[in-house]
Amino acid sequence: MRFRRLNLPARGDLVTFRFDGRPITAYAGETVQAALLAAGIVPLLKNKTHHLQPGIFCGMGICYECLVTINGQPDQRACMRLVEADMEVCTDAAGL
């Protein structure tokens, strides 16, 4: 039996954004959550209700467990926002 290699889609250009002050390099078209996971940042974020560190729960915008502040706008879902060059992302750790 022969296996075929999957034809993966081409990745976007490399961009750099900041997460809690730390530079993260990602591919344009990736979500913030995917870029953080690829950078080894796990557990990803904290649950404001239970003060837990769940990591990735749903990854599709339903559970709201991945809320971050992006460019000063609080309560943004990291799994739904695409990375952009020079964006500032922070975890709101002070509010937990």
C-alpha positions, -999 to 999 in steps of 0.1 A, spaced: 0 0 0 14 34 -10 6 65 10 3 99 -6 16 130 10 -12 156 16 -11 187 -5 -10 213 23 -20 249 15 7 275 11 14 295 42 12 332 43 40 356 49 58 357 82 46 384 106 56 393 141 32 403 169 37 407 207 21 385 233 24 398 269 54 418 257 71 388 240 77 388 202 60 359 184 66 350 148 36 335 129 22 331 95 -3 355 81 -37 337 80 -32 318 113 -53 326 143 -38 341 174 -45 309 192 -28 287 166 3 310 165 6 309 203 3 271 203 30 268 176 52 291 197 48 266 226 26 287 248 4 262 265 -18 263 285 -30 291 264 -51 313 286 -70 314 318 -107 310 325 -119 341 342 -148 322 360 -129 292 374 -93 305 374 -82 274 356 -57 270 328 -76 250 302 -54 252 272 -74 249 240 -110 239 246 -131 244 215 -109 264 191 -139 276 171 -153 306 190 -181 289 209 -167 286 245 -151 320 250 -123 304 271 -96 321 250 -104 357 256 -75 382 253 -70 419 248 -59 427 213 -46 462 205 -63 475 236 -97 459 229 -106 434 257 -125 402 254 -113 392 219 -114 354 211 -79 343 202 -93 314 182 -112 337 159 -88 366 153 -61 363 126 -26 375 134 -15 408 120 19 423 120 27 444 151 -5 435 169 -4 436 207 -20 407 225 -22 403 263 -38 378 286 -55 402 311 -38 383 339 -42 413 362 -80 409 360 -81 372 371 
